[in-house]
Amino acid sequence: MNLAGFCRNCLSKWYREEAGKKGIEISDPDAREHVYGMPYSEWKDKYQK
């Protein structure tokens, strides 16, 4: 994602902000889970070394 000029965390924040503009409240952890496809803590354990 860094090749596209943004990271997954930035994308999840943008997703949350845009949802808020449409009247949909979503938490940061829920937005990250949507972007990562799994809970962020699980993704970190699985892929970050």
C-alpha positions in Angstrom: 0.0 0.0 0.0 2.9 2.3 0.5 3.4 2.2 -3.3 0.0 3.8 -3.6 1.1 6.6 -1.3 -0.9 5.7 1.8 -0.9 3.0 4.5 -3.7 0.7 5.7 -4.1 2.7 8.9 -4.5 5.9 6.8 -7.1 4.1 4.6 -9.0 2.9 7.7 -9.1 6.4 9.1 -10.3 7.8 5.8 -13.0 5.0 5.6 -14.2 5.9 9.1 -14.3 9.6 8.3 -16.3 9.0 5.1 -18.7 6.7 6.9 -19.2 9.5 9.5 -20.2 11.9 6.7 -22.9 9.5 5.7 -24.2 9.2 9.2 -22.6 5.8 9.9 -20.6 5.7 13.1 -17.7 3.2 13.1 -14.8 2.9 15.6 -11.2 3.0 14.6 -10.7 -0.7 15.5 -13.8 -1.7 13.4 -12.6 0.4 10.5 -9.1 -1.3 10.7 -10.7 -4.7 10.8 -12.6 -3.9 7.7 -9.5 -2.8 5.9 -7.2 -5.6 7.2 -9.8 -8.3 6.9 -9.2 -9.4 10.5 -8.7 -7.7 13.9 -5.6 -5.5 13.8 -4.0 -7.3 16.7 -4.4 -10.6 14.9 -2.9 -9.1 11.7 0.1 -7.8 13.7 0.7 -11.1 15.3 0.5 -12.9 12.0 2.4 -10.6 9.6 4.6 -8.1 11.6 7.9 -9.5 12.7 
